Amino acid sequence: MKSFILLIAFISTLSCAQKKQPVLGETEFQRELNAEYKDATSSPLKDKDRKTFKGLDFFKFDSTYIVTAHLKRTPDTEWFDMKTTTSRVSPERIYGILTFELKGETYTLNVYQGKDVMTREGLEDYLFLPFLDDTNGEESYGGGRYIDLRIPEGDTIEIDFNKAYNPYCAYNEKYSCPIVPRVNYLALNVRAGVKAFEKH
């Protein structure tokens, strides 16, 4: 009888474990993002998409997409209204210009600082790196992707394109997302980070 009860307990534990599937992801960044999107309290997904959500589709991690960029600060740039996907505007300024090599070519991107974001606790040193590339509209989201950065002490900063993620608008049109400035277009396929989302 005791062994029978243990067997029942084991089966029920097993079925619970099957229901609560481990968070998928090749890297810590991927696992954290998948956990956030799976959680109803933090997910940008629509309820119908979240219920069937197993994990985001990522390009395979590739260390060649981790680059060290030179940061040229531009302290005198004026604040401007960055357009978003809604009528809202986001007050931003160009914090600096990033220059780096990727796949044997030299590229530059503007990195932005948000007027509202820098007043939030814990985000005082936050920098926003939106970019477009040749995978947009096919392998990745058509509107481009974002990377989160922090102000470095020196004049170099690491950019990990494996941590590129989609704006929330890629999942749900109720969100207001900054539109990537055309100047931040990279003329190559950045096959790193989050891929396009297949809506159900």
Steps between C-alpha positions, in 0.01 A plus 500: 500500500782734595677438169169564317460840674861586414433407138191727489703782657775447244254505207331817626842665546595395149181642347557831684856509373376442144252786530762738642749475217850643541562841348665452164807687383861447397634795703406676823363793299273268299376321812427829679310639200299180459413499873386863477281430196351188660401691816156665472611791723790603274420357156426728203331207327126489439329245725429264209867503396629465856287190566678311220839667558795260524779750442617771264681409181866607518785494256767258619741667742801628307796659680605686183203730567652618827704811415692766689394843379671833544263752660532860390285697742297790357414706811360801311227321305150636546198306618261400222169317477559146376191378318324187619244261353224710661447877531728502808853635463802402707738785598850373417843633420800349326727409791783398270615329183614139509762380251580131469606225263269216406566232239804691378322833444486817711158629609363787707179523700351780708428403859219688675415619849136542601399808700228312689696178549806667658285629788393147599679329785753248376484629142699822539780355283275324247572538129270398215642345182235444231616368161382376162672236287446286191318220685207735583169399349617145428694322773456778757232755589438754223525801729853422620625396842634650823801440727528626859832654602645681802725807502859376532771667705742514209459551127431139401179302530413139423212442258360146505265461205399161644302712751304686230128481574177603330293803596184400689303610191628188323271301733214735578393818318369658823858601590666824399854429376772738384556480123862423414661804334611423141851620586538186712482263204771233469553380143543134586306202637523503879413137565509530878241565770125457477339398171161606363202387709250261344157612619226238531 
